[in-house]
Amino acid sequence: MQKVQLAYKFRLYPKPEDEEKLLETLELCRQTYNYFLGQWNGKENIPSRLELQSQLPILKKEKPELKNVYSKVLQMVLYQLYSNLKSLSQLKKNGRKVGRLRFKGKGWYKTFCYNQSGFKLIKTGKRLDVLHLSKIGDIPIRVHRSIEGSIKQVVIKRHNSGKWFAYICVEKEVEVENIVPNRAVGIDLGLRHFLTDTDRRQIENPRFYEKTLEKIRVLQHWLSRKRRGSKNYEKTRIKLAKAYERLVDQRDDFLHKLSKFYVKNYDVICVEDLQIRNMVKNHNLSQKILDASWGKFIRLLHEKAERATRVRVVVDVPPKGTSEGLSHKDPLRDFISSNRIKMRGLGSPATPAEMEPLRGLITVPASSIIEAGSPQPLGVGSSRRKSLSTKKIRSSPPIARKPTTFSHE
């Protein structure tokens, strides 16, 4: 048995009077953060977290409105500030050049946290359940999936579009089944295709940002022509925020489904240990690299493998030399690289370029992962699916495969 921590994201639907209380709580948390930041920002001798918390009762006497905020919420504000100051202090001791923490302006403080107490999730048996928050009240919440484990804390967040969400953090025990790994896969990440694996799949790069860029440009142009603070400015700002949120949601949905598929179907997953921070220094490719979100995909693989019911291993392979001797024009370049990554991840000193007589690669359209949830090889499925699938890489027919299912966790 092992303990894992999960966070569930659910939409909140507060009434106008409840939203006023939520906004008031955010504002008072922001003021508390700035008050203590002004006292200790830039100083070397930072007091302990308990010493900081002991000053809260004194501050409440000076500002009686702080009594409208649950005590644990204010303590978590100080915990966040203390962690930030400690991290900066540690970086400075390590010889890094660091500046100071910034004060939070209006609208820049977006979350507050109920830790261990002050909240209760009430089941109503209807579409909307109720989340009770101390000092705020009962707020309708859409719990679209069952919560497994004991709830440890609830984080309330306001997005730029004005939507409210609750992140319910739980801890649960998972019984891990120890097995001998028998299915391994190597994954080569790229820009032409999002990834190519050793089972001859090539996942189409969805390019979400590229497809949304024109709409974002238009909305930003409209926003620049509105008078700041006017009603039209606020309406356009919300439209722009919703466009960005949709972009992020689409990308996250794609990455979750794809990473879940590989963790569910393979025991050992070999991926490149990419230094993305260095790669984006190439300004010609930086936008496309960040749009692909390789780093988040690898992180999701690790996270889902850790909480799987069977032992899953994600091996980070040094990327140097995985494409050595291969031409960029070679249609099988990524497939050969994925085989090299797999062999390195399994500890083989020699890496044959071709494991067996090469057959056709199967290109999986991103739409089948996002919409249908079951990518199929070329020639299988509806006529629409056929039109979305790309051509075969070689003239020989692809392997007949059983359709695989991508699910979201």
BELKA-V133179 format. One record per residue. N is the residue number from 1. RES is the residue in three letters. PHI is phi in radians with two decimals (NA if undefined). D_CENTER is the distance of its C-alpha to the mean C-alpha in Angstrom with 1 decimal. Layout:
# BELKA-V133179
N;RES;PHI;D_CENTER + N;RES;PHI;D_CENTER
This chain:
# BELKA-V133179
1;MET;NA;26.2 + 2;GLN;-2.41;23.1 + 3;LYS;-1.64;21.0 + 4;VAL;-2.21;17.3 + 5;GLN;-1.94;15.1 + 6;LEU;-2.26;12.7 + 7;ALA;-2.27;11.3 + 8;TYR;-1.77;12.2 + 9;LYS;-1.87;11.6 + 10;PHE;-2.25;14.9 + 11;ARG;-1.44;16.7 + 12;LEU;-1.80;19.7 + 13;TYR;-2.21;23.0 + 14;PRO;-1.27;25.1 + 15;LYS;-1.29;28.7 + 16;PRO;-0.94;30.0 + 17;GLU;-1.21;31.6 + 18;ASP;-1.23;28.5 + 19;GLU;-1.14;26.4 + 20;GLU;-1.07;29.0 + 21;LYS;-1.18;28.7 + 22;LEU;-1.10;24.9 + 23;LEU;-1.15;25.4 + 24;GLU;-1.12;28.2 + 25;THR;-1.10;26.2 + 26;LEU;-1.05;23.6 + 27;GLU;-1.16;26.5 + 28;LEU;-1.20;28.3 + 29;CYS;-1.13;25.3 + 30;ARG;-1.09;25.0 + 31;GLN;-1.12;28.7 + 32;THR;-1.13;28.7 + 33;TYR;-1.04;26.0 + 34;ASN;-1.17;28.1 + 35;TYR;-1.09;31.3 + 36;PHE;-1.32;30.4 + 37;LEU;-1.14;28.7 + 38;GLY;-1.11;32.0 + 39;GLN;-1.37;33.9 + 40;TRP;-2.09;32.0 + 41;ASN;-1.17;30.1 + 42;GLY;1.52;31.5 + 43;LYS;-1.55;33.6 + 44;GLU;-1.43;33.7 + 45;ASN;-1.52;34.9 + 46;ILE;-1.56;32.1 + 47;PRO;-1.19;33.2 + 48;SER;-1.22;31.6 + 49;ARG;-1.10;29.1 + 50;LEU;-1.15;32.0 + 51;GLU;-1.15;34.3 + 52;LEU;-1.13;31.9 + 53;GLN;-1.15;31.5 + 54;SER;-1.18;35.3 + 55;GLN;-1.50;35.6 + 56;LEU;-1.09;33.9 + 57;PRO;-1.02;37.1 + 58;ILE;-1.17;39.0 + 59;LEU;-1.15;36.5 + 60;LYS;-1.16;36.8 + 61;LYS;-1.23;40.5 + 62;GLU;-1.32;40.1 + 63;LYS;-2.17;37.5 + 64;PRO;-1.05;38.4 + 65;GLU;-1.14;35.6 + 66;LEU;-1.18;33.1 + 67;LYS;-1.21;34.7 + 68;ASN;-1.39;32.8 + 69;VAL;-1.91;29.6 + 70;TYR;-1.04;29.0 + 71;SER;-1.03;29.9 + 72;LYS;-1.11;26.8 + 73;VAL;-1.12;24.6 + 74;LEU;-1.16;26.6 + 75;GLN;-1.12;26.5 + 76;MET;-1.24;22.7 + 77;VAL;-1.09;23.1 + 78;LEU;-1.21;25.4 + 79;TYR;-1.11;23.3 + 80;GLN;-1.11;20.4 + 81;LEU;-1.12;23.2 + 82;TYR;-1.07;24.8 + 83;SER;-1.11;21.7 + 84;ASN;-1.13;21.3 + 85;LEU;-1.15;25.0 + 86;LYS;-1.14;25.2 + 87;SER;-1.13;22.5 + 88;LEU;-1.12;24.4 + 89;SER;-1.10;27.6 + 90;GLN;-1.18;26.5 + 91;LEU;-1.10;25.4 + 92;LYS;-1.16;28.9 + 93;LYS;-1.15;30.7 + 94;ASN;-1.41;29.1 + 95;GLY;1.59;30.7 + 96;ARG;-1.40;27.7 + 97;LYS;-1.49;28.6 + 98;VAL;-2.20;26.7 + 99;GLY;-1.75;27.4 + 100;ARG;-2.09;27.1 + 101;LEU;-1.24;24.5 + 102;ARG;-1.56;24.6 + 103;PHE;-1.28;25.9 + 104;LYS;-1.51;23.8 + 105;GLY;-1.37;25.4 + 106;LYS;-1.09;25.7 + 107;GLY;1.54;22.6 + 108;TRP;-1.79;20.4 + 109;TYR;-1.82;19.9 + 110;LYS;-2.05;17.5 + 111;THR;-2.33;16.9 + 112;PHE;-2.52;19.3 + 113;CYS;-2.27;19.3 + 114;TYR;-1.74;21.8 + 115;ASN;-1.88;22.1 + 116;GLN;1.28;24.2 + 117;SER;-2.61;26.5 + 118;GLY;1.63;27.1 + 119;PHE;-2.46;25.2 + 120;LYS;-2.75;26.1 + 121;LEU;-1.67;24.6 + 122;ILE;-1.92;27.6 + 123;LYS;-1.42;27.9 + 124;THR;-1.92;30.1 + 125;GLY;1.37;30.2 + 126;LYS;-1.93;29.4 + 127;ARG;-1.10;26.5 + 128;LEU;-1.92;25.4 + 129;ASP;-1.59;25.5 + 130;VAL;-2.23;26.1 + 131;LEU;-1.92;24.2 + 132;HIS;-1.56;26.8 + 133;LEU;-2.09;26.0 + 134;SER;-1.08;28.9 + 135;LYS;1.27;30.6 + 136;ILE;-2.07;28.7 + 137;GLY;2.23;29.7 + 138;ASP;-1.62;28.5 + 139;ILE;-2.12;25.6 + 140;PRO;-1.09;25.0 + 141;ILE;-2.39;21.6 + 142;ARG;-1.68;20.5 + 143;VAL;-1.58;19.6 + 144;HIS;-1.49;18.8 + 145;ARG;-2.59;18.4 + 146;SER;-1.25;20.3 + 147;ILE;-1.74;19.1 + 148;GLU;-1.91;20.1 + 149;GLY;1.92;21.0 + 150;SER;-1.58;22.4 + 151;ILE;-1.33;20.7 + 152;LYS;-1.78;20.5 + 153;GLN;-2.79;19.1 + 154;VAL;-2.24;17.9 + 155;VAL;-1.88;16.0 + 156;ILE;-1.78;17.0 + 157;LYS;-2.31;15.3 + 158;ARG;-1.88;16.9 + 159;HIS;-1.44;15.1 + 160;ASN;-1.10;17.3 + 161;SER;-1.35;18.5 + 162;GLY;1.67;20.1 + 163;LYS;-1.34;18.1 + 164;TRP;-1.95;17.7 + 165;PHE;-2.34;15.1 + 166;ALA;-2.01;15.6 + 167;TYR;-1.78;13.1 + 168;ILE;-1.64;15.4 + 169;CYS;-1.66;15.0 + 170;VAL;-2.20;17.3 + 171;GLU;-2.23;18.9 + 172;LYS;-2.44;20.5 + 173;GLU;-1.70;22.7 + 174;VAL;-2.08;22.1 + 175;GLU;-1.52;25.2 + 176;VAL;-1.65;24.5 + 177;GLU;-1.61;27.0 + 178;ASN;-1.40;28.3 + 179;ILE;-2.33;29.2 + 180;VAL;-1.45;30.4 + 181;PRO;-1.05;27.8 + 182;ASN;-2.24;29.3 + 183;ARG;-2.14;26.6 + 184;ALA;-2.19;24.9 + 185;VAL;-2.49;23.1 + 186;GLY;-1.88;22.5 + 187;ILE;-2.18;19.8 + 188;ASP;-1.93;20.5 + 189;LEU;-1.53;17.8 + 190;GLY;-2.73;19.3 + 191;LEU;-1.81;19.6 + 192;ARG;-1.08;22.4 + 193;HIS;-2.09;20.7 + 194;PHE;-1.04;17.0 + 195;LEU;-2.70;18.3 + 196;THR;-2.27;21.7 + 197;ASP;-2.01;22.4 + 198;THR;-1.30;25.7 + 199;ASP;-1.64;26.3 + 200;ARG;1.24;26.9 + 201;ARG;-1.56;23.9 + 202;GLN;-2.15;22.7 + 203;ILE;-1.53;19.5 + 204;GLU;-1.08;19.9 + 205;ASN;-1.34;17.6 + 206;PRO;-1.23;16.6 + 207;ARG;0.87;16.7 + 208;PHE;-1.11;15.0 + 209;TYR;-1.14;15.6 + 210;GLU;-1.06;19.1 + 211;LYS;-1.31;20.0 + 212;THR;-1.65;18.9 + 213;LEU;-1.05;20.4 + 214;GLU;-1.11;23.9 + 215;LYS;-1.12;23.1 + 216;ILE;-1.12;21.2 + 217;ARG;-1.09;24.3 + 218;VAL;-1.10;26.7 + 219;LEU;-1.14;25.0 + 220;GLN;-1.16;24.9 + 221;HIS;-1.14;28.5 + 222;TRP;-1.07;29.5 + 223;LEU;-1.12;27.8 + 224;SER;-1.16;29.8 + 225;ARG;-1.66;33.0 + 226;LYS;-1.64;32.6 + 227;ARG;-1.33;34.1 + 228;ARG;-1.02;31.6 + 229;GLY;1.67;31.8 + 230;SER;-1.38;33.4 + 231;LYS;-1.16;32.4 + 232;ASN;-1.14;31.8 + 233;TYR;-1.10;29.5 + 234;GLU;-1.16;27.4 + 235;LYS;-1.08;27.3 + 236;THR;-1.21;26.2 + 237;ARG;-1.09;23.6 + 238;ILE;-1.17;22.0 + 239;LYS;-1.05;22.3 + 240;LEU;-1.15;20.5 + 241;ALA;-1.10;17.6 + 242;LYS;-1.18;17.4 + 243;ALA;-1.13;17.4 + 244;TYR;-1.16;14.4 + 245;GLU;-1.13;12.5 + 246;ARG;-1.11;13.7 + 247;LEU;-1.04;12.5 + 248;VAL;-1.14;8.8 + 249;ASP;-1.12;9.4 + 250;GLN;-1.08;11.3 + 251;ARG;-1.13;9.0 + 252;ASP;-1.12;6.2 + 253;ASP;-1.06;9.4 + 254;PHE;-1.07;10.9 + 255;LEU;-1.18;8.5 + 256;HIS;-1.11;8.5 + 257;LYS;-1.13;12.2 + 258;LEU;-1.21;13.1 + 259;SER;-1.16;11.7 + 260;LYS;-1.10;13.4 + 261;PHE;-1.06;16.5 + 262;TYR;-1.22;17.0 + 263;VAL;-1.17;16.5 + 264;LYS;-1.29;18.9 + 265;ASN;-1.85;21.5 + 266;TYR;-2.33;21.8 + 267;ASP;-1.60;22.8 + 268;VAL;-2.24;22.2 + 269;ILE;-2.10;19.6 + 270;CYS;-1.84;20.5 + 271;VAL;-2.25;18.2 + 272;GLU;-1.34;19.0 + 273;ASP;-1.53;18.2 + 274;LEU;-1.36;17.5 + 275;GLN;-1.63;18.1 + 276;ILE;-1.16;15.9 + 277;ARG;-1.06;17.1 + 278;ASN;-1.39;20.6 + 279;MET;-1.17;20.0 + 280;VAL;-1.33;18.9 + 281;LYS;-1.22;22.3 + 282;ASN;-1.37;23.8 + 283;HIS;-1.20;23.8 + 284;ASN;-1.30;24.9 + 285;LEU;-2.06;21.7 + 286;SER;-1.03;19.1 + 287;GLN;-1.11;17.9 + 288;LYS;-1.22;17.6 + 289;ILE;-1.15;15.9 + 290;LEU;-1.19;13.1 + 291;ASP;-1.14;13.0 + 292;ALA;-1.18;12.7 + 293;SER;1.00;9.5 + 294;TRP;-1.06;11.2 + 295;GLY;-1.03;9.7 + 296;LYS;-1.20;6.1 + 297;PHE;-1.08;8.4 + 298;ILE;-1.14;10.7 + 299;ARG;-1.11;8.5 + 300;LEU;-1.14;7.6 + 301;LEU;-1.04;11.4 + 302;HIS;-1.10;12.4 + 303;GLU;-1.13;10.8 + 304;LYS;-1.24;12.2 + 305;ALA;-1.19;15.4 + 306;GLU;-1.16;16.0 + 307;ARG;-1.81;16.2 + 308;ALA;-1.26;18.1 + 309;THR;-1.31;21.6 + 310;ARG;-2.03;23.1 + 311;VAL;-1.13;22.8 + 312;ARG;-2.09;20.3 + 313;VAL;-2.17;20.2 + 314;VAL;-1.90;17.8 + 315;VAL;-1.79;20.1 + 316;ASP;-1.55;19.2 + 317;VAL;-1.83;22.1 + 318;PRO;-1.02;23.6 + 319;PRO;-1.38;23.4 + 320;LYS;-1.08;26.8 + 321;GLY;1.50;29.4 + 322;THR;-1.24;27.4 + 323;SER;-2.01;28.7 + 324;GLU;-1.12;32.0 + 325;GLY;1.39;34.9 + 326;LEU;-1.86;33.0 + 327;SER;-1.42;33.6 + 328;HIS;-1.13;30.9 + 329;LYS;-1.48;33.1 + 330;ASP;-1.24;33.0 + 331;PRO;-1.16;31.2 + 332;LEU;-1.76;30.7 + 333;ARG;-0.98;29.3 + 334;ASP;-1.17;25.7 + 335;PHE;-1.15;27.1 + 336;ILE;-1.13;29.4 + 337;SER;-1.08;26.7 + 338;SER;-1.12;24.6 + 339;ASN;-1.16;27.8 + 340;ARG;-1.13;28.3 + 341;ILE;-1.11;24.8 + 342;LYS;-1.10;25.6 + 343;MET;-1.12;29.0 + 344;ARG;-1.14;27.8 + 345;GLY;-1.11;25.2 + 346;LEU;-1.51;28.1 + 347;GLY;1.53;30.3 + 348;SER;-1.45;32.8 + 349;PRO;-1.22;34.6 + 350;ALA;-1.77;35.7 + 351;THR;-2.20;33.4 + 352;PRO;-1.17;35.3 + 353;ALA;-1.25;34.2 + 354;GLU;-2.19;35.2 + 355;MET;-1.41;34.9 + 356;GLU;-2.84;37.0 + 357;PRO;-0.93;38.7 + 358;LEU;-1.23;36.0 + 359;ARG;-2.03;35.3 + 360;GLY;-1.24;33.3 + 361;LEU;-1.47;29.5 + 362;ILE;-1.86;27.7 + 363;THR;-1.57;25.3 + 364;VAL;-1.74;22.8 + 365;PRO;-1.18;21.9 + 366;ALA;-1.07;18.4 + 367;SER;-1.11;19.9 + 368;SER;-1.24;21.0 + 369;ILE;-1.40;17.5 + 370;ILE;-1.31;16.2 + 371;GLU;-1.68;19.6 + 372;ALA;-1.39;21.8 + 373;GLY;1.46;19.6 + 374;SER;-2.48;22.3 + 375;PRO;-1.14;22.8 + 376;GLN;-2.27;26.4 + 377;PRO;-1.17;28.6 + 378;LEU;-1.01;30.8 + 379;GLY;1.63;33.7 + 380;VAL;-2.02;32.2 + 381;GLY;1.81;31.3 + 382;SER;-1.29;32.1 + 383;SER;-1.16;33.6 + 384;ARG;-1.14;30.5 + 385;ARG;-1.09;28.4 + 386;LYS;-1.12;31.0 + 387;SER;-1.20;30.9 + 388;LEU;-1.37;27.2 + 389;SER;-1.25;27.6 + 390;THR;-1.56;28.7 + 391;LYS;-1.33;31.9 + 392;LYS;-1.24;32.7 + 393;ILE;-1.33;32.6 + 394;ARG;-2.09;36.0 + 395;SER;-1.28;39.0 + 396;SER;-1.24;39.0 + 397;PRO;-1.20;37.4 + 398;PRO;-1.25;33.9 + 399;ILE;-1.22;33.7 + 400;ALA;-1.28;34.0 + 401;ARG;-2.17;30.9 + 402;LYS;-1.32;30.0 + 403;PRO;-0.99;27.1 + 404;THR;-1.76;23.8 + 405;THR;-1.96;21.4 + 406;PHE;-1.77;17.6 + 407;SER;-2.11;16.2 + 408;HIS;-1.81;13.0 + 409;GLU;-2.02;12.2
